[in-house]
Amino acid sequence: MKVYLDNAATTPMLPQVVDAMLPFMCEHFGNPSSSHSFGRKTKTAIEQSRRAIAARLHCPPSSICFTSGGTEADNLALYAAVEHQGCRRILTLPSEHSAVIKTAERYGQTGGATCALIPMDDTGHVNLSALDELLADGPKTLVSVMHGNNEVGLIQDLNAIGSVCRTHGALFHSDTVQTMGHYPLDLSVLPVDFATCSAHKIHGPKGIGFLYVREGLKVGALILGGSQERAMRGGTENLIGIVGLAEAIKLAFDGHEEHEKHVRALKRRMVEGLVKSIPGIQFNVQSDRDYALYTVLNVSFPPHRKNGMLMFLLDLEGVACSGGSACSSGSPRPSHVLEALNCHDPKRVALRFSFSRLTTEAEIDYTVEACARILGHLTQVITPEENRHRES
Ligand SMILES: Cc1ncc(COP(=O)(O)O)c(C=O)c1O
C-alpha cells in the first residue's frame, strides 16, 4: 500500500484543476500583455481568476498580486513593508517559515530594518501584552506571524495580533500558506495588511501563489522587468498556474465544511490508533488537539533503537511523512520550530503526518499499524500477501 501523509509539504493536483489548466497550455497561449486577440483572451482569463479568488476571500481583486508561490509572496511582503512603507523594524517569531526568517535576517544584516523576536507564551502563541509593549515604543514596524504553523499545526490568533498592530499603527503580515483554502478566511474583516497563499498546498499547481495586499498600501516590485501585476511584479504572468490556482481555491472553498469534517475525523482516528498501540507516544505542541491545524499531526515517538530510521522504515512500508529534523551533510539537525517551541528532545523522534481531503481511513489504519510494527508493538504481523490483498 502507498500512503501519502505529507500534504503540508505539497498536495496532488485535482483532475478538475488539471482540466481547467489544459486549454491554456496549447489553445490559449497568447502573452497576456499583447494587445491582439490572443493576448486579450489570456489577459481576460487572468483577471477572471483574480476576481474569482478575491470574491471567495472578500477582498478587492486589485489586492491580489500573483507570485511564484508562498516563498516569493513572503519575501514581497517584507520587501514592501521595508522599502515602500517605511518600516524600520520587523518583529517575528522564531517558529516562522524560513521564507520569513531568512528575509528578515537579511534586512537585519543589510541595515534595511532591525529584526527582533516576539516573546511567546508557554503554548507557543504570541504573548500579546509583550507585543503591545514592544510596539508602544520604537520605529514603524512590520509584524510577521504565520497563521497555522506548517510543522506543528499551532494556530495563532490573527484577530488579536492584528488589533494590537492596528492600535500602534504597525503593519501586519501573516503567512497563511497552511490555512488559506483550509479555513474560510474573510479578508474584509481580518486585520491583516499582507497575507500569503501557495496553490500547491491546496491541490493546485506548484510555482504559483499570491500576496494579498490591503487596499491602499503602495507596493513596488521586488522582481523588476515589466509592469505586470499593477507594477508589483515584473515578468510574464504564469497564466496556466493562475488558472489552476483559481480552480483550486474554488474547490477548496466550495467543499470546505465537508473536507474539514472528513480530515478532522481521520486525524482523530490516527491519534487514537497511535495512543492505543504505542505506549509513551506524545504529540508535539498539542498538535493532537482540535484547536490545532486539522491537517497536521506532529508525533513524538518514545525512545527506541529504531527511532533514527523511523521515517526511512515507514517509507519502505510505503508511508510518506516528513521528519521533524532536516538532514544536512549526514548530520541530523533539530527542527528550528521544535527548538523554538522547546519541544526538541534528542531521545525521541518527531515525525509530521499531514492529511488532505483525499486521505482515507484505510491509509490511516495502515500507517498506525506500520508505526507499531516497526517499533515492535504489534504482535499481528501483516504478511506480504495480506498487503497485496489490501492493495487490490
Ligand atoms: C508556512 C509556509 N510558508 C511558505 C511556504 C513556501 O511556499 P512555496 O513552496 O509556495 O514557496 C511553505 C511551504 O512549505 C509553508 O509551509
The ligand as an SDF file (V2000), in Angstrom:
LIG
                    3D

 16 16  0  0  0  0  0  0  0  0999 V2000
    4.0490   28.1230    6.0430 C   0  0  0  0  0  0  0  0  0  0  0  0
    4.7130   28.1090    4.7090 C   0  0  0  0  0  0  0  0  0  0  0  0
    5.1170   29.2640    4.1680 N   0  0  0  0  0  0  0  0  0  0  0  0
    5.7040   29.3150    2.9670 C   0  0  0  0  0  0  0  0  0  0  0  0
    5.9170   28.1770    2.2480 C   0  0  0  0  0  0  0  0  0  0  0  0
    6.5790   28.2700    0.8990 C   0  0  0  0  0  0  0  0  0  0  0  0
    5.6400   28.1310   -0.1430 O   0  0  0  0  0  0  0  0  0  0  0  0
    6.1180   27.7520   -1.6250 P   0  0  0  0  0  0  0  0  0  0  0  0
    6.5090   26.3210   -1.6210 O   0  0  0  0  0  0  0  0  0  0  0  0
    4.9100   28.0290   -2.4780 O   0  0  0  0  0  0  0  0  0  0  0  0
    7.2290   28.6780   -1.9720 O   0  0  0  0  0  0  0  0  0  0  0  0
    5.5340   26.9360    2.7660 C   0  0  0  0  0  0  0  0  0  0  0  0
    5.8080   25.6740    2.0400 C   0  0  0  0  0  0  0  0  0  0  0  0
    6.4850   24.8100    2.5230 O   0  0  0  0  0  0  0  0  0  0  0  0
    4.9010   26.9050    4.0310 C   0  0  0  0  0  0  0  0  0  0  0  0
    4.5060   25.7580    4.5840 O   0  0  0  0  0  0  0  0  0  0  0  0
  1  2  1  0
  2  3  1  0
  2 15  2  0
  3  4  2  0
  4  5  1  0
  5  6  1  0
  5 12  2  0
  6  7  1  0
  7  8  1  0
  8  9  2  0
  8 10  1  0
  8 11  1  0
 12 13  1  0
 12 15  1  0
 13 14  2  0
 15 16  1  0
M  END
$$$$
